[in-house]
Amino acid sequence: MNIERALARYIDYGSSLKLIKRSIRINDAENFIKALVGPRRAGKSSMMLILMQNLREKGEKPVYINGEDIDFVGITADGLDGIEDAIYRIYRPEDTRIHLFIDEVQSFPEWSRWLRTIFDENKYNIFVSGSTSELESDELSSVLRGRVLETLVLPFSFDEYCTAKGVVRREYMDPKSKSALIGALSDFLDFGGYPEVVKEDSLDIRKSILENLYKSVLQHDIIEKYRIRKINEFRLFMNAVFGSACRDLSLAKTMQWFDGQGIRISNQTVSNYLRYAESVFLVRLLYQYSRKPKERKTKPKAYPLDAGILGLFENSRGKKLEDAVFVELLRRGKEVYYYKHGATDVDFVIVENGLVSEIIQVSYSIADANAYNREISSIEKALKELECNKASIITFDEERTIQVNNAQVAVVPAWKWLLSR
């Protein structure tokens, strides 16, 4: 273990890199720890490097620590004091506060206590990143006792994807520009927004990156971390979850399916596996809306946090579009549920101040009469049952307004909706 070497190799780290600006807003209040959380390889490190570049332009000397550096292997809680000593030897900071960036902070032992300790010294403006549930808002706020501001960093949004690809988007576009934008949306739905994937042109390499990422998260972030013994059972379960993504996830039916394969799996094990998948941002569970808050944590649907990962298991563009809309709603910080009551089936309901403010249905196309009637029928019933007067149908590339009783339902092209932030 060589702490000084681990810090020295990152002096001026990322200063010459050309990085894609993200539309993610990070509150930089110095009296809080700033935490960037989200999936592995979604761009948290790049976000840190962008912030560090901005600080260097102001004449600052930010300190970057890579929690996964090989020279930190074997470090103990007692050895963490050596990091501060090394910072002062290498960077020789003046009396001003030090801008400290710690990537994958959960790699350190007793990381939360360490952060609290150095934060209380009032010498550091601290930014941290992490890829596990240990850094999600509830747990992070608990261990750091309200001293943290969290920012969720997901793979590129469609807007950021267009920036990375140089795709023109403006309010009024000529047919050629609009065609390029629609083509970009098709590509985005097929391969998602992981930065490494977006930067790659080869379709085969893109798929290989996604496959390796999925396998790596399962192996290193779940199987090894949670010490799963029945590895084949777990992998089968995750394949089943992704295979039924965006649909009602019946735990009873899942257990019955395993039983049919000669595999006994308990309800508690199924619940644990789902919790593990959420903890590393592979999926996010969406629950059924009820006017009774206590009943809202039932009957989940699983949504992958990137359409490219979903594409490893699902070819339907309709499902990929639905997944992309859900992830965008999550990115926008919406309180979202699905709604199902009898024949009424709505993809998403948005809740604000305890009341349903908007209904969103996702359909690749409603040009077919059956699809049109199905979607409008569900919306009409949901508007009445939920006492809401705002509804949208997000399609791939159809646009119009439909009068439904006293409400106007906006049919919006996905590319326009995704860019409407």
Stockholm file with secondary structure:
# STOCKHOLM 1.0

chainA/1-421         MNIERALARYIDYGSSLKLIKRSIRINDAENFIKALVGPRRAGKSSMMLILMQNLREKGEKPVYINGEDIDFVGITADGLDGIEDAIYRIYRPEDTRIHLFIDEVQSFPEWSRWLRTIFDENKYNIFVSGSTSELESDELSSVLRGRVLETLVLPFSFDEYCTAKGVVRREYMDPKSKSALIGALSDFLDFGGYPEVVKEDSLDIRKSILENLYKSVLQHDIIEKYRIRKINEFRLFMNAVFGSACRDLSLAKTMQWFDGQGIRISNQTVSNYLRYAESVFLVRLLYQYSRKPKERKTKPKAYPLDAGILGLFENSRGKKLEDAVFVELLRRGKEVYYYKHGATDVDFVIVENGLVSEIIQVSYSIADANAYNREISSIEKALKELECNKASIITFDEERTIQVNNAQVAVVPAWKWLLSR
#=GR chainA/1-421 SS CCHHHHHHTTTTTTTTCCCCCCCCCCCCCTTSEEEEECSTTSSHHHHHHHHHHHHHHTTCCCEEEETTCGGGTTCCTGGGHHHHHHHHHHHCCCSSCEEEEEETGGGSTTHHHHHHHHHHTTCEEEEEEESSGGGSHHHHHHHTTTCEEEEECCSCCHHHHHHHHTCCCCSSCCHHHHHHHHHHHHHHHHHCCCHHHHHCCCHHHHHHHHHHHHHHIIIIIIITTTTCSCHHHHHHHHHHHHHTTTSBCCHHHHHHHHHHTTCCCCHHHHHHHHHHHHHTTSEEEECBCCSSGGGSSSSCEEEESCHHHHTTTCCCHHHHHHHHHHHHHHHTTCEEEEEEETTEEEEEEEEETTEEEEEEEECSCCCSHHHHHHHHHHHHHHHHHTTCCCEEEEESSCCEEEEETTEEEEEEEHHHHHTCC
#=GC SS_cons         CCHHHHHHTTTTTTTTCCCCCCCCCCCCCTTSEEEEECSTTSSHHHHHHHHHHHHHHTTCCCEEEETTCGGGTTCCTGGGHHHHHHHHHHHCCCSSCEEEEEETGGGSTTHHHHHHHHHHTTCEEEEEEESSGGGSHHHHHHHTTTCEEEEECCSCCHHHHHHHHTCCCCSSCCHHHHHHHHHHHHHHHHHCCCHHHHHCCCHHHHHHHHHHHHHHIIIIIIITTTTCSCHHHHHHHHHHHHHTTTSBCCHHHHHHHHHHTTCCCCHHHHHHHHHHHHHTTSEEEECBCCSSGGGSSSSCEEEESCHHHHTTTCCCHHHHHHHHHHHHHHHTTCEEEEEEETTEEEEEEEEETTEEEEEEEECSCCCSHHHHHHHHHHHHHHHHHTTCCCEEEEESSCCEEEEETTEEEEEEEHHHHHTCC
//
